[in-house]
Structures are given as C-alpha cells and as structure tokens.
C-alpha cells in the first residue's frame, strides 16, 4: 500500500454547524423537559451527544506537516494541506513532520580498507516524503534514520582507505565529493523503505584514531618530503641538462666525460641541497 492524500471538511464550517446545534438544542431540551415529552427529550439528548462527539473530529494541519488518518486499524489517507479541518472523530490521527531535518552521527571508530583505525562522523540532511511508509513500514522512522546512517558510514569507511596511495585512487580524505555522493546513495537505499528522502550527506569529521595518529602523521610527512625531493631532483636534472647544452652550443668550454660528470655532481649538490652552498675557489687549472 502506498500513501494516498485525503481532504477533510472545512473545520470552520463544522464549528459553525456544531455551535448552532448546541445553542439550539439546549433551549429545545429545556422546553421538552417542561413539556414532559419523553421522545423529544431522547432525540435532543442524542443530538447533543453526537454534537459533543463531533468536536473531537477537528484537527489542525500546520505547513510542512501531515496527519496520517486511520479508522479502527485501517489506513484512510494522509492530510497534507495546511489548514483547519474536520474528519471522522472516531479516527486516529498521527502527526508527521515533512520539514527538512539534520542528523549528525557520533564519532564512530572503524577500520578503513587498509585496516587503520579511524574516527569518522557524518551529517545527513533528510525529510519524510512518504507518510504511509514512515509510519507503518518501520517502528520509529527517526530512530531508523539514525541507525541506518551510522551503519552506512561504517560500511563506507571500511570500503575506502583513509589516504590514496596510488594516483586516481578514491580515498576518504582526498575525494570529498565522490565520498559524499556515494554516502548519500547508500543511505538513500537503506531509508527508501521508510519513506525518507536523503537530500545531502557529507563527512563532518575524519581523523586517525589517537593510538596511531602520531605514526600516521610521520608517514604523511615522509610522503610529502619524498614527493618534494622528487620534484626538486626532476627540476635539478633539467637545469643541469640545459647548462651542459648551453656550454656546448656556445663553445664556452670543452669538457670531457670525466669533467662533465664532476660538473653534474657539483650542480646537483648545489641545486638539491637543503642548506646554503659555500663556493670553493679553484686557483689552479680545470684539471688540478
């Protein structure tokens, strides 16, 4: 069964009718008692009792809110139109908020794909779009959202590594857009049966667990140093090659292979060193 929208009667119209019946019935009852008309008294009393019961059928539906109406266990429909309405007073009406809501999971400690313990949390923006499923398919749809969100976050964290170790690899830290979309898709699959739409989801907290945080920080620093040194060496080799080509093209000096090797060594030391280089003045010849 799916949601079906129902429309109640105008509450203001029913209030007017009920007031008219009440104010007309009370004097009529007094007159019937004075006239000692038993049948008339019973009819008026029955009308006043029905009038009193009908007051319980009045209900207010606020904007971005719905009332799920059931009669003796049978689903009759959902009132989504905001306003003042009257429905069968014997029905049960359950309020369901259709507003957009946020849920932020607690910090969950899980192992990523590489087995490293990480702490992760996520924020989910959601709303109810199918009131029948939200009320009757799950016991408590708000609790269902919380549990399934945390379950999806745990599953996502175990699927991807914290850091990318290969070019183009998706990781929790570096692929924020892809991870957010995959998280939203997985949460949506879990919450569809509860009539919930996931508007947005994203990771709000991500860090290595405290017991390995310092070791992983050193690993990240080492990776950054290696990458930086590789870039420096690449640039230095290019500069040495350009220097040798320029010296040869302009015939500044003729170098044999041994002198070229020495020059390459010296230039690489100058360009790749992390400290200031101190020049050495050669007072002899090129070969002494």
BELCOR-V710949 format. One record per residue. N is the residue number from 1. RES is the residue in three letters. SS is DSSP state (A for helix, B for strand, O for the rest). Layout:
<<N | RES | SS> <N | RES | SS>>
This chain:
<<1 | UNK | O> <2 | UNK | O> <3 | UNK | O> <4 | UNK | O> <5 | UNK | B> <6 | UNK | O> <7 | UNK | O> <8 | UNK | O> <9 | UNK | B> <10 | UNK | B> <11 | UNK | A> <12 | UNK | A> <13 | UNK | A> <14 | UNK | A> <15 | UNK | A> <16 | UNK | A> <17 | UNK | A> <18 | UNK | A> <19 | UNK | A> <20 | UNK | A> <21 | UNK | A> <22 | UNK | A> <23 | UNK | A> <24 | UNK | A> <25 | UNK | A> <26 | UNK | A> <27 | UNK | A> <28 | UNK | A> <29 | UNK | A> <30 | UNK | A> <31 | UNK | A> <32 | UNK | A> <33 | UNK | A> <34 | UNK | A> <35 | UNK | A> <36 | UNK | O> <37 | UNK | O> <38 | UNK | A> <39 | UNK | A> <40 | UNK | A> <41 | UNK | A> <42 | UNK | A> <43 | UNK | A> <44 | UNK | A> <45 | UNK | A> <46 | UNK | A> <47 | UNK | A> <48 | UNK | A> <49 | UNK | A> <50 | UNK | A> <51 | UNK | A> <52 | UNK | A> <53 | UNK | A> <54 | UNK | A> <55 | UNK | A> <56 | UNK | A> <57 | UNK | A> <58 | UNK | B> <59 | UNK | B> <60 | UNK | B> <61 | UNK | B> <62 | UNK | O> <63 | UNK | O> <64 | UNK | O> <65 | UNK | B> <66 | UNK | B> <67 | UNK | B> <68 | UNK | B> <69 | UNK | B> <70 | UNK | B> <71 | UNK | B> <72 | UNK | O> <73 | UNK | O> <74 | UNK | B> <75 | UNK | B> <76 | UNK | B> <77 | UNK | B> <78 | UNK | B> <79 | UNK | B> <80 | UNK | O> <81 | UNK | O> <82 | UNK | O> <83 | UNK | B> <84 | UNK | B> <85 | UNK | B> <86 | UNK | B> <87 | UNK | O> <88 | UNK | O> <89 | UNK | O> <90 | UNK | O> <91 | UNK | O> <92 | UNK | B> <93 | UNK | B> <94 | UNK | B> <95 | UNK | B> <96 | UNK | B> <97 | UNK | B> <98 | UNK | O> <99 | UNK | O> <100 | UNK | O> <101 | UNK | B> <102 | UNK | B> <103 | UNK | B> <104 | UNK | B> <105 | UNK | O> <106 | UNK | O> <107 | UNK | O> <108 | UNK | B> <109 | UNK | B> <110 | UNK | B> <111 | UNK | B> <112 | UNK | O> <113 | UNK | O> <114 | UNK | O> <115 | UNK | O> <116 | UNK | O> <117 | UNK | B> <118 | UNK | B> <119 | UNK | B> <120 | UNK | B> <121 | UNK | B> <122 | UNK | B> <123 | UNK | B> <124 | UNK | B> <125 | UNK | B> <126 | UNK | B> <127 | UNK | B> <128 | UNK | B> <129 | UNK | O> <130 | UNK | O> <131 | UNK | A> <132 | UNK | A> <133 | UNK | A> <134 | UNK | A> <135 | UNK | A> <136 | UNK | A> <137 | UNK | O> <138 | UNK | O> <139 | UNK | O> <140 | UNK | O> <141 | UNK | A> <142 | UNK | A> <143 | UNK | A> <144 | UNK | A> <145 | UNK | A> <146 | UNK | A> <147 | UNK | A> <148 | UNK | A> <149 | UNK | A> <150 | UNK | A> <151 | UNK | A> <152 | UNK | A> <153 | UNK | A> <154 | UNK | A> <155 | UNK | A> <156 | UNK | A> <157 | UNK | A> <158 | UNK | A> <159 | UNK | A> <160 | UNK | O> <161 | UNK | B> <162 | UNK | O> <163 | UNK | O> <164 | UNK | O> <165 | UNK | O> <166 | UNK | O> <167 | UNK | O> <168 | UNK | O> <169 | UNK | O> <170 | UNK | O> <171 | UNK | B> <172 | UNK | O> <173 | UNK | O> <174 | UNK | O> <175 | UNK | O> <176 | UNK | A> <177 | UNK | A> <178 | UNK | A> <179 | UNK | A> <180 | UNK | A> <181 | UNK | A> <182 | UNK | A> <183 | UNK | A> <184 | UNK | A> <185 | UNK | A> <186 | UNK | A> <187 | UNK | A> <188 | UNK | A> <189 | UNK | A> <190 | UNK | A> <191 | UNK | A> <192 | UNK | A> <193 | UNK | A> <194 | UNK | A> <195 | UNK | O> <196 | UNK | B> <197 | UNK | B> <198 | UNK | B> <199 | UNK | B> <200 | UNK | B> <201 | UNK | B> <202 | UNK | B> <203 | UNK | B> <204 | UNK | B> <205 | UNK | B> <206 | UNK | B> <207 | UNK | B> <208 | UNK | B> <209 | UNK | O> <210 | UNK | A> <211 | UNK | A> <212 | UNK | A> <213 | UNK | A> <214 | UNK | A> <215 | UNK | A> <216 | UNK | A> <217 | UNK | A> <218 | UNK | A> <219 | UNK | A> <220 | UNK | A> <221 | UNK | A> <222 | UNK | A> <223 | UNK | A> <224 | UNK | A> <225 | UNK | A> <226 | UNK | A> <227 | UNK | A> <228 | UNK | A> <229 | UNK | A> <230 | UNK | A> <231 | UNK | A> <232 | UNK | A> <233 | UNK | A> <234 | UNK | A> <235 | UNK | A> <236 | UNK | A> <237 | UNK | A> <238 | UNK | A> <239 | UNK | A> <240 | UNK | A> <241 | UNK | A> <242 | UNK | A> <243 | UNK | A> <244 | UNK | A> <245 | UNK | A> <246 | UNK | A> <247 | UNK | A> <248 | UNK | A> <249 | UNK | A> <250 | UNK | O> <251 | UNK | O> <252 | UNK | O> <253 | UNK | O> <254 | UNK | O> <255 | UNK | O> <256 | UNK | O> <257 | UNK | A> <258 | UNK | A> <259 | UNK | A> <260 | UNK | A> <261 | UNK | A> <262 | UNK | A> <263 | UNK | A> <264 | UNK | A> <265 | UNK | A> <266 | UNK | A> <267 | UNK | A> <268 | UNK | A> <269 | UNK | A> <270 | UNK | A> <271 | UNK | A> <272 | UNK | A> <273 | UNK | O> <274 | UNK | O> <275 | UNK | O> <276 | UNK | O> <277 | UNK | O> <278 | UNK | O> <279 | UNK | O> <280 | UNK | O> <281 | UNK | O> <282 | UNK | O> <283 | UNK | O> <284 | UNK | O> <285 | UNK | O> <286 | UNK | O> <287 | UNK | O> <288 | UNK | O>>
